[in-house]
């Protein structure tokens, strides 16, 4: 009630700025008292163009352009340990870089980051790659590095991949 009162009569010289990534979770009474402005992140084509302008490798552009949220992240990611480890983990998930069954052990031994922020970034990239992969399998997209396209082709009609994906997520 206090928040609704504030939104109705914020006081002289006051402006409230509320942000959300899911407007559907806000109460209609709050939305009705606000001016809604939608901001959308740039799409993959925007990031692909930036990557090409900066001479990034096509393999990195094809995956990162669909995962990153800023040009700075796009340009920094390919040489970063979190991205490189996330790709190695993802390839292991696919069975192209060691056995899937040893992924959690290898995470503990090889992939875990010493810096907490790097570890969080690596896990975010890894989960982003899993999400992208599931999306591409379902929609039969064929964009990405050769090893990725091969994994997409191998996954067609395979229920095992979906089960493993759900277990990891």
C-alpha angles and dihedrals in degrees: 000000000000091000093049090049090050092049091049095046110014095171131249115316095004126123124181120209115197121187131194138162091211115043090180089073093060122093113256089234090061094045091050091059095051139070106237118218117182120211120190127197116240115266130247092268090062091053092044089056092050091048092051092047089055095046097248119168113266091234092058093042094052094056104028095048087066096045110040129086102203140032089241092057091047093054096042099044103073094063095038123106092227092058095042092049092045090053091048090049091047092049088051089050086056091048093246097109106037130320120315090223090067097047096106092046091047090048090058093045106033114012106039111112122228092216115068093220091051091050091051091048091049093051090046091052091046093050089045090054091049091051092047091049093051090048092049093046092051095044093037094234115170103197121126144056119331094258090051094049089049090052090050091051091048092050097057108122094356114133092188092071092055093049092050090047092053092047092053094046 
